[in-house]
Amino acid sequence: MTACSKQSLVQPSLTAGNLAISNNALSLLTTGDVVGKVTVGYQGWFSCANDGSPFSTFWWHWSKDNGLPGNNNTANKSWPDVREYTNTYQTAYANLGNGSPAKLFSSWDQQTVDTHFRWMQENNIDVAALQRFNPNGSEGPIRDGITAKVKTAAEAHGRKFYIMYDISGWDNFQTEIKTDWTSKMSAYITSSAYARQGGKPVVCIWGLGFPDRTMTAAAEVDVINWFKSHGCYVIGGVPHEWRDYTVAGPKNFDAVFKALNMISPWMIGAIGTIQESDSYYTNVNTPDMAYCKANGIAYQPCVEPGDLSARQRVHGDFMWRQFYNMIRVGAQGIYISMFDEYGEGNQIAKAGEDASMVPAGSGILGLDEDGIHCSSDYYLRLTKDGGNMLKGLIPLTSLRPTEPVIGGGGAHLPPIGQSLHIKGYNQLYVSGENGNGAMYCNTARADIWETFTVVDAGNGKVALQSMGKYVSSENGVAALTCNRASVGPWEQFDYITNSDGSVSLRGNNGKFVTQEDGTKPMICDRSTASIWEKFTIE
């Protein structure tokens, strides 16, 4: 494309006073497997030559032409960590940086699917939305087989799954989707692992309300109502700008959206930075939520880790900001785009950490692409913490609590990879000012300009990164700034933990950073660390 008391799962946005809906509709919203839960989009569409699948002569989704993948025939932007798979398949790539052969997994192997659902279980991911494209084409047999494997894995690992039809390019979807459901997919709803909401089996139809496609609003409404008449809870995968198509005109899909039980706008390609996530929160997600509340529809926005190849991830800060924004807007569920999308580089499943874990010379990036080392399971753990915040198990916070590497920092060691806020003696926060001027310690509320990531600068020193730029001491001859694109001597600091638990920062010039009590710009020119040179880390 994608444990607490019962009370804690019901977000404030789901109370009867906040939704103009009936008691029966409220029950449908709050009782089940998708509201208040984290759902991941699951492709399950990778095959390798000789894997025994219906595509056993292909490298499906691993190469441009379905032939042997290698440096000149690659279709993936991220490299999977395959250490936990029983079966892997040799490629034409050079060896990994650590000398291991460059092998890939097949989704056709039951052990692969079992491993994926075990990872979901270990990280409290509730539901997998299994992608299902037009099953009447050549990929129908392999899709049918993957569905059976997902059912087995979901049952074994206590996860839920539902069918997510993608009607992209499916010209005859209006009739054929009904036949596919009644003749094949409806058989799966008897599984204990099949997701239900308000007692109804969940079905998602992705591709509704796109004005540039041949599907008409009438055909889409017909399909939605058909599934609802067959007892289903229907989610719609819609464009991120879907509300633009609720006005009168030839492409008015307002009736489509209002027929849905849950709306899930697609965000891939719409945002790629923290600032864009914030802009969407204000200008798109907030009015989305208002529309859904007014019409008794549950809201399940996308959260994405970011395209690794485009360097969007900023070691999890981009994804965490989306969790924060979508939860504070009142979303009734979260859809992660995606679990295993190595092709687009948007996967949260385990991936190569650094150059030692990707094929040499391939150009594929490791998770450390911005200088912060991340364990291969980092985005799974980040999703776990985001889910905990959605469910009220941890407080709503803009500060990412997840370490890129478990145990990456200690009481007297710099918390490498951690995002944090720096508070001065005056009880105000240090701001990077978005790199637009001198830094001050005078902000009452910590937000993104006041969030810094501790980066390993080598030789025991650290750098501080905010909004993609690094703090510079300016060698003590001018005020601190946060506008450097790379780390040089002036961007390196000693991170000193004082006996009282406070932290001081000493620049490459041997001087300490001072807050100047927030009345003047910060500067790095003090010979000793007194109260203005000691900071509390949050």
PAVONU-173879 format. One line per 4 residues: number of its first residue (from 1); for each residue x, y, z of C-alpha. Coordinates in Angstrom, 1 decimal. Layout:
BEGIN
NUM> X:Y:Z ~ ...
// end
This chain:
BEGIN
1> 0.0:0.0:0.0 ~ -0.1:-1.4:5.7 ~ -2.8:-5.6:28.2 ~ -4.9:-3.5:30.3
5> -8.4:-3.2:31.6 ~ -11.3:-2.8:29.2 ~ -11.7:0.8:30.3 ~ -8.2:1.8:29.3
9> -8.8:0.5:25.8 ~ -11.7:2.9:25.3 ~ -10.1:6.2:24.3 ~ -11.8:9.5:25.3
13> -12.8:10.0:21.6 ~ -15.0:6.9:21.8 ~ -17.3:8.1:24.5 ~ -21.0:8.5:23.6
17> -20.7:12.2:24.4 ~ -18.0:12.7:21.8 ~ -19.6:10.8:18.9 ~ -23.0:11.6:17.5
21> -24.0:7.9:17.2 ~ -26.3:5.4:18.8 ~ -25.5:3.0:21.6 ~ -25.5:0.1:19.2
25> -23.0:1.9:16.9 ~ -20.9:2.8:19.9 ~ -20.8:-0.9:20.8 ~ -19.7:-1.7:17.3
29> -16.9:0.8:17.6 ~ -15.5:-0.2:21.0 ~ -15.7:-3.9:21.2 ~ -13.5:-6.0:19.0
33> -10.1:-6.5:17.3 ~ -9.4:-3.3:15.3 ~ -10.7:-0.4:17.3 ~ -8.1:0.6:19.9
37> -5.6:-1.8:18.2 ~ -2.5:-1.7:16.0 ~ -3.0:-3.3:12.6 ~ -0.1:-4.0:10.2
41> -0.4:-4.3:6.4 ~ 1.0:-7.7:5.5 ~ 2.0:-8.3:1.9 ~ 3.2:-11.9:2.0
45> 4.2:-11.7:-1.6 ~ 7.8:-12.7:-1.9 ~ 8.7:-15.9:-3.7 ~ 12.0:-17.4:-4.8
49> 13.0:-19.8:-7.5 ~ 12.7:-23.4:-6.3 ~ 10.6:-22.6:-3.2 ~ 7.8:-24.9:-4.2
53> 5.3:-22.2:-4.7 ~ 3.1:-21.7:-7.8 ~ 5.7:-19.1:-8.8 ~ 8.6:-21.5:-8.2
57> 10.4:-20.3:-11.3 ~ 10.1:-16.6:-10.3 ~ 11.8:-14.3:-7.9 ~ 8.4:-12.6:-7.3
61> 8.8:-9.0:-5.9 ~ 12.5:-9.5:-5.3 ~ 13.6:-8.4:-8.8 ~ 12.5:-6.2:-11.6
65> 11.9:-9.0:-14.2 ~ 11.2:-11.9:-11.8 ~ 14.6:-13.2:-12.7 ~ 17.6:-13.8:-10.4
69> 18.0:-10.7:-8.2 ~ 21.3:-8.9:-8.0 ~ 22.8:-5.4:-8.2 ~ 21.4:-4.7:-11.7
73> 18.1:-6.5:-11.1 ~ 16.8:-5.4:-7.7 ~ 13.2:-4.5:-6.7 ~ 13.8:-3.9:-3.0
77> 15.0:-0.8:-1.2 ~ 15.7:-2.5:2.2 ~ 17.5:-5.8:2.9 ~ 15.8:-8.3:5.2
81> 17.6:-9.7:8.2 ~ 17.2:-13.4:7.4 ~ 19.0:-15.0:10.4 ~ 15.8:-16.4:11.9
85> 14.5:-18.2:8.7 ~ 15.0:-21.9:8.2 ~ 15.0:-21.6:4.4 ~ 16.8:-18.9:2.4
89> 17.6:-18.7:-1.3 ~ 20.9:-17.6:-2.9 ~ 20.9:-14.5:-5.0 ~ 23.4:-12.9:-7.5
93> 24.3:-10.1:-5.1 ~ 27.8:-9.9:-3.7 ~ 28.2:-11.2:-0.2 ~ 27.0:-9.1:2.7
97> 29.6:-6.8:4.2 ~ 30.3:-9.4:6.9 ~ 31.1:-12.0:4.3 ~ 27.8:-14.0:4.6
101> 26.1:-15.0:1.4 ~ 23.3:-12.7:0.2 ~ 20.2:-14.8:0.6 ~ 16.5:-13.9:0.6
105> 13.4:-15.5:2.1 ~ 10.2:-16.8:0.5 ~ 6.8:-16.0:1.9 ~ 5.7:-19.4:0.6
109> 7.6:-21.1:3.4 ~ 5.3:-21.6:6.4 ~ 8.3:-21.1:8.7 ~ 8.7:-17.6:7.2
113> 5.1:-16.6:7.9 ~ 5.4:-18.2:11.4 ~ 8.4:-16.1:12.1 ~ 6.7:-13.0:11.1
117> 3.7:-13.7:13.3 ~ 6.0:-14.6:16.2 ~ 7.6:-11.1:15.8 ~ 4.1:-9.6:15.9
121> 3.3:-11.6:19.1 ~ 6.6:-10.5:20.7 ~ 5.9:-6.9:20.0 ~ 2.1:-6.8:20.9
125> 1.0:-6.2:17.3 ~ -2.6:-7.1:17.3 ~ -3.8:-7.6:13.7 ~ -2.4:-8.3:10.3
129> -4.4:-7.0:7.3 ~ -3.6:-9.6:4.6 ~ -3.4:-8.0:1.1 ~ -5.5:-9.6:-1.6
133> -5.3:-8.4:-5.1 ~ -7.5:-9.5:-8.0 ~ -7.5:-13.3:-7.4 ~ -8.7:-14.1:-10.9
137> -5.3:-13.3:-12.4 ~ -2.1:-15.3:-12.5 ~ -1.3:-14.6:-8.8 ~ -4.5:-16.1:-7.6
141> -3.1:-19.5:-6.6 ~ -0.2:-18.1:-4.7 ~ -2.5:-15.6:-2.9 ~ -4.8:-18.5:-1.9
145> -1.9:-20.4:-0.5 ~ -0.5:-17.5:1.5 ~ -4.0:-16.9:3.0 ~ -4.0:-20.5:4.4
149> -0.4:-20.0:5.8 ~ -1.4:-16.7:7.5 ~ -4.4:-18.4:9.1 ~ -2.1:-21.1:10.5
153> 0.5:-18.7:11.8 ~ -2.1:-16.3:13.3 ~ -3.7:-19.1:15.2 ~ -0.4:-20.4:16.5
157> 0.7:-17.0:17.8 ~ -2.5:-15.6:19.1 ~ -2.7:-12.8:16.5 ~ -5.7:-11.7:14.4
161> -5.9:-11.2:10.7 ~ -8.5:-10.0:8.1 ~ -8.7:-9.9:4.4 ~ -7.8:-6.6:2.8
165> -8.9:-6.5:-0.8 ~ -6.9:-4.1:-3.1 ~ -9.1:-3.2:-6.0 ~ -6.3:-1.3:-7.9
169> -6.6:-2.2:-11.6 ~ -9.5:-4.7:-10.9 ~ -12.0:-3.6:-13.5 ~ -14.6:-6.2:-12.7
173> -14.3:-5.9:-8.9 ~ -18.0:-5.2:-8.4 ~ -19.0:-8.7:-9.2 ~ -15.8:-10.7:-8.8
177> -15.0:-9.5:-5.2 ~ -18.4:-10.9:-4.1 ~ -17.8:-14.3:-5.8 ~ -14.3:-14.5:-4.2
181> -15.7:-13.8:-0.8 ~ -18.5:-16.3:-0.9 ~ -16.6:-19.0:-2.7 ~ -13.2:-18.7:-0.9
185> -12.5:-16.1:1.7 ~ -15.6:-16.2:3.8 ~ -14.5:-19.7:4.9 ~ -11.8:-18.1:7.0
189> -14.1:-16.2:9.3 ~ -14.7:-19.4:11.3 ~ -11.1:-19.3:12.5 ~ -10.5:-18.1:16.0
193> -7.8:-15.8:14.5 ~ -10.1:-14.0:12.1 ~ -10.6:-10.4:13.3 ~ -14.1:-9.2:14.4
197> -15.4:-5.9:15.4 ~ -18.6:-5.7:17.3 ~ -19.0:-9.4:16.6 ~ -18.8:-8.8:12.8
201> -16.0:-10.3:10.6 ~ -13.7:-7.5:9.3 ~ -13.1:-6.9:5.6 ~ -11.1:-4.0:4.2
205> -11.5:-2.7:0.6 ~ -8.5:-0.6:-0.3 ~ -8.7:1.7:-3.3 ~ -12.1:3.3:-2.6
209> -12.7:7.0:-3.4 ~ -9.8:7.5:-5.8 ~ -11.0:9.9:-8.5 ~ -8.4:8.9:-11.1
213> -9.7:5.4:-11.4 ~ -12.5:3.8:-13.4 ~ -14.6:2.7:-10.4 ~ -17.8:4.6:-9.9
217> -19.1:5.7:-6.5 ~ -22.2:3.7:-7.2 ~ -20.3:0.5:-7.7 ~ -18.2:1.1:-4.6
221> -21.3:1.8:-2.4 ~ -22.9:-1.4:-3.8 ~ -19.9:-3.5:-2.8 ~ -19.7:-2.0:0.7
225> -23.4:-2.5:1.3 ~ -23.2:-6.1:0.0 ~ -20.5:-6.9:2.5 ~ -22.4:-5.2:5.3
229> -25.5:-7.2:4.3 ~ -23.4:-10.4:4.7 ~ -22.7:-9.4:8.3 ~ -19.3:-7.8:7.8
233> -17.6:-4.8:9.4 ~ -16.2:-2.8:6.4 ~ -13.0:-0.7:6.4 ~ -12.2:1.5:3.5
237> -8.7:2.3:2.3 ~ -9.0:5.8:0.8 ~ -6.7:8.6:-0.5 ~ -5.1:10.8:2.1
241> -7.0:13.7:0.6 ~ -10.3:11.8:0.6 ~ -12.4:14.7:2.0 ~ -11.7:16.6:-1.2
245> -14.0:14.1:-2.9 ~ -17.1:14.8:-0.7 ~ -18.3:17.8:-2.6 ~ -20.8:17.8:-5.5
249> -19.4:16.8:-8.9 ~ -18.6:13.9:-11.2 ~ -16.2:12.4:-8.6 ~ -18.2:12.8:-5.5
253> -17.5:9.8:-3.2 ~ -19.3:11.2:-0.1 ~ -21.8:8.3:-0.1 ~ -18.9:5.8:-0.3
257> -17.2:7.2:2.8 ~ -20.4:7.5:4.8 ~ -21.3:3.8:4.0 ~ -18.1:2.6:5.7
261> -17.7:1.5:9.3 ~ -14.0:2.6:9.4 ~ -11.9:4.9:7.2 ~ -8.2:4.4:6.8
265> -6.5:7.1:4.7 ~ -3.3:6.1:2.8 ~ -0.3:8.2:3.7 ~ 2.6:6.8:1.8
269> 3.9:9.5:-0.5 ~ 1.9:12.2:1.3 ~ 4.4:12.9:4.1 ~ 8.1:12.3:4.6
273> 9.2:14.5:7.4 ~ 8.3:15.4:11.0 ~ 7.2:18.9:9.9 ~ 4.9:17.4:7.3
277> 3.4:15.1:9.8 ~ 2.6:18.1:12.0 ~ 1.1:20.0:9.1 ~ -1.1:17.0:8.3
281> -2.2:16.7:12.0 ~ -3.5:20.3:11.9 ~ -4.8:20.6:8.3 ~ -5.8:17.1:7.4
285> -6.1:14.6:10.3 ~ -8.0:16.9:12.6 ~ -10.8:17.7:10.1 ~ -10.7:14.0:9.0
289> -11.5:13.1:12.6 ~ -14.3:15.7:12.8 ~ -15.9:14.2:9.7 ~ -15.7:10.7:11.1
293> -17.1:11.7:14.4 ~ -20.0:13.5:12.8 ~ -20.9:10.5:10.7 ~ -20.3:7.7:13.3
297> -17.2:6.3:11.4 ~ -14.1:5.0:13.2 ~ -10.8:6.6:12.1 ~ -7.8:4.4:11.4
301> -5.0:6.5:10.0 ~ -1.7:5.2:8.6 ~ 1.6:5.4:10.5 ~ 4.7:4.7:8.4
305> 8.3:4.2:9.3 ~ 9.4:6.1:6.3 ~ 11.2:5.2:3.0 ~ 14.6:4.0:4.1
309> 16.1:4.7:0.7 ~ 14.9:8.3:0.9 ~ 16.4:8.7:4.4 ~ 13.0:9.7:5.9
313> 13.2:7.6:9.1 ~ 15.6:9.7:11.3 ~ 16.1:6.7:13.5 ~ 12.4:6.4:14.4
317> 11.7:10.0:15.2 ~ 9.5:10.4:12.1 ~ 7.4:7.3:13.0 ~ 7.1:8.3:16.6
321> 5.9:11.7:15.7 ~ 3.1:10.1:13.7 ~ 2.1:7.9:16.6 ~ 2.0:11.0:18.8
325> -0.1:13.0:16.3 ~ -2.5:10.3:15.4 ~ -3.2:9.4:19.1 ~ -3.6:13.0:20.2
329> -6.0:13.5:17.3 ~ -8.2:10.7:18.7 ~ -7.7:7.9:16.2 ~ -9.7:4.8:17.0
333> -6.9:2.5:15.6 ~ -3.6:2.6:13.9 ~ -2.7:1.0:10.5 ~ 1.1:0.5:10.0
337> 2.2:0.8:6.4 ~ 3.7:-1.9:6.1 ~ 5.0:-4.9:7.9 ~ 7.1:-6.6:5.1
341> 7.3:-4.0:2.4 ~ 11.0:-4.3:1.6 ~ 10.3:-3.3:-2.0 ~ 9.2:0.3:-1.1
345> 11.5:0.4:1.9 ~ 8.6:1.0:4.3 ~ 8.9:-2.3:6.3 ~ 9.0:-2.6:10.1
349> 10.0:-6.2:9.9 ~ 13.7:-7.0:10.8 ~ 16.2:-5.5:8.3 ~ 19.9:-5.1:7.9
353> 21.4:-2.9:10.6 ~ 24.4:-1.5:8.7 ~ 26.8:-2.2:5.8 ~ 27.8:-5.5:7.4
357> 24.3:-6.8:6.9 ~ 23.5:-5.7:3.3 ~ 25.1:-6.8:0.0 ~ 28.4:-5.1:-0.7
361> 28.1:-2.6:-3.6 ~ 24.3:-2.9:-3.8 ~ 23.5:0.7:-2.7 ~ 20.9:-0.6:-0.3
365> 21.1:1.3:3.0 ~ 21.2:-0.2:6.5 ~ 19.0:1.1:9.3 ~ 22.0:3.2:10.5
369> 21.8:5.4:7.3 ~ 21.7:8.6:9.4 ~ 24.5:7.7:11.7 ~ 22.4:6.2:14.5
373> 22.9:2.4:14.9 ~ 19.5:0.6:15.1 ~ 19.0:-3.0:15.9 ~ 17.2:-5.0:13.2
377> 14.1:-5.3:15.3 ~ 14.0:-1.6:16.2 ~ 10.9:-0.7:14.2 ~ 9.0:-3.6:15.7
381> 9.9:-2.4:19.2 ~ 8.9:1.1:18.2 ~ 5.5:-0.2:17.0 ~ 5.1:-1.9:20.3
385> 5.6:1.3:22.3 ~ 3.3:3.2:19.9 ~ 0.6:0.6:20.5 ~ 1.1:0.9:24.2
389> 0.6:4.6:23.9 ~ -2.6:4.1:21.9 ~ -3.9:1.7:24.5 ~ -3.1:4.1:27.4
393> -0.4:1.8:28.9 ~ 2.1:4.7:28.6 ~ 1.3:8.4:28.7 ~ 0.9:10.4:25.5
397> 4.4:11.8:24.8 ~ 6.1:13.4:21.9 ~ 9.5:12.1:23.2 ~ 10.3:8.7:21.7
401> 10.8:6.2:24.6 ~ 12.3:3.4:22.4 ~ 16.1:2.9:22.3 ~ 17.5:2.1:18.8
405> 19.6:-0.5:20.5 ~ 18.5:-2.1:23.8 ~ 20.9:-1.0:26.5 ~ 22.3:1.7:24.3
409> 22.8:4.0:27.3 ~ 23.3:3.7:31.0 ~ 23.3:5.9:34.1 ~ 26.8:7.2:33.5
413> 27.1:6.6:29.8 ~ 25.8:8.9:27.0 ~ 22.4:7.7:25.9 ~ 23.5:7.1:22.3
417> 20.5:7.0:20.0 ~ 18.0:8.4:22.5 ~ 15.9:11.4:21.8 ~ 15.6:13.7:24.8
421> 14.8:17.1:26.1 ~ 17.4:19.3:27.9 ~ 16.1:21.5:30.8 ~ 18.2:24.2:32.4
425> 18.4:25.4:36.0 ~ 15.7:28.0:35.2 ~ 13.3:25.0:34.5 ~ 13.0:26.0:30.9
429> 14.0:23.9:27.8 ~ 16.8:24.3:25.3 ~ 15.6:24.9:21.8 ~ 17.5:24.2:18.6
433> 15.4:27.0:17.0 ~ 15.0:24.8:13.9 ~ 18.5:26.0:12.9 ~ 17.3:29.5:12.3
437> 19.3:31.4:14.8 ~ 21.1:31.4:18.2 ~ 20.0:28.7:20.6 ~ 18.3:29.7:23.9
441> 17.3:27.9:27.1 ~ 14.0:29.7:27.5 ~ 11.1:27.5:26.2 ~ 8.4:26.6:28.6
445> 7.1:23.6:26.6 ~ 9.3:20.9:24.9 ~ 8.2:20.1:21.4 ~ 10.1:19.1:18.2
449> 12.5:22.0:18.3 ~ 13.4:21.1:21.8 ~ 14.0:17.4:21.0 ~ 17.6:16.3:20.5
453> 19.0:12.9:19.6 ~ 22.4:11.9:21.1 ~ 24.7:10.7:18.3 ~ 28.0:8.8:18.8
457> 30.6:11.2:17.5 ~ 33.5:8.8:18.1 ~ 36.3:8.9:20.7 ~ 33.8:9.0:23.5
461> 32.3:12.2:22.4 ~ 28.7:12.9:21.3 ~ 26.9:15.2:18.9 ~ 23.4:16.5:19.4
465> 21.0:16.4:16.5 ~ 17.6:18.2:16.1 ~ 15.5:18.6:13.0 ~ 18.2:16.8:11.0
469> 21.0:19.3:11.9 ~ 23.7:19.2:14.5 ~ 24.4:21.6:17.4 ~ 27.7:23.6:17.0
473> 29.6:25.1:19.8 ~ 30.9:27.7:17.4 ~ 34.2:27.1:19.2 ~ 33.0:29.4:22.0
477> 33.4:32.6:20.0 ~ 29.7:32.9:19.1 ~ 26.3:31.7:20.3 ~ 25.4:28.0:19.9
481> 23.5:27.1:16.7 ~ 21.8:24.0:15.4 ~ 22.4:24.3:11.7 ~ 25.3:21.9:10.8
485> 24.7:19.2:8.2 ~ 27.6:17.1:9.5 ~ 29.7:16.5:12.6 ~ 33.1:18.2:12.8
489> 35.2:19.2:15.8 ~ 32.9:22.1:16.8 ~ 29.9:19.7:16.8 ~ 31.6:17.3:19.3
493> 30.9:17.4:23.0 ~ 31.9:15.5:26.1 ~ 28.7:14.3:27.8 ~ 29.5:14.6:31.5
497> 27.2:13.1:34.2 ~ 27.7:15.1:37.4 ~ 27.4:13.7:41.0 ~ 24.0:15.2:41.4
501> 22.7:13.5:38.3 ~ 22.7:16.6:36.2 ~ 24.6:16.6:32.8 ~ 27.1:19.1:31.5
505> 28.3:19.5:27.9 ~ 31.9:20.4:27.2 ~ 32.9:21.5:23.8 ~ 36.0:20.7:21.7
509> 37.5:24.0:23.0 ~ 37.6:22.6:26.6 ~ 34.8:25.0:27.7 ~ 31.4:24.2:29.1
513> 28.0:25.1:27.5 ~ 26.0:27.6:29.6 ~ 22.4:28.4:29.5 ~ 22.9:32.0:30.6
517> 19.8:31.6:32.7 ~ 17.7:31.9:29.5 ~ 18.2:35.6:29.3 ~ 20.9:35.5:26.6
521> 21.9:33.1:23.8 ~ 23.7:30.0:24.9 ~ 27.4:29.9:24.5 ~ 30.3:27.4:25.1
525> 32.8:29.5:26.9 ~ 32.8:28.6:30.7 ~ 35.9:27.2:32.3 ~ 33.9:25.4:35.1
529> 30.4:23.9:35.4 ~ 28.2:25.7:37.9 ~ 24.4:25.9:38.0 ~ 24.0:27.5:34.6
533> 26.2:24.8:33.1 ~ 24.2:21.9:34.5 ~ 21.2:20.5:32.8 ~ 18.4:18.0:33.6
537> 17.8:15.4:30.9 ~ 14.2:14.2:30.2
// end
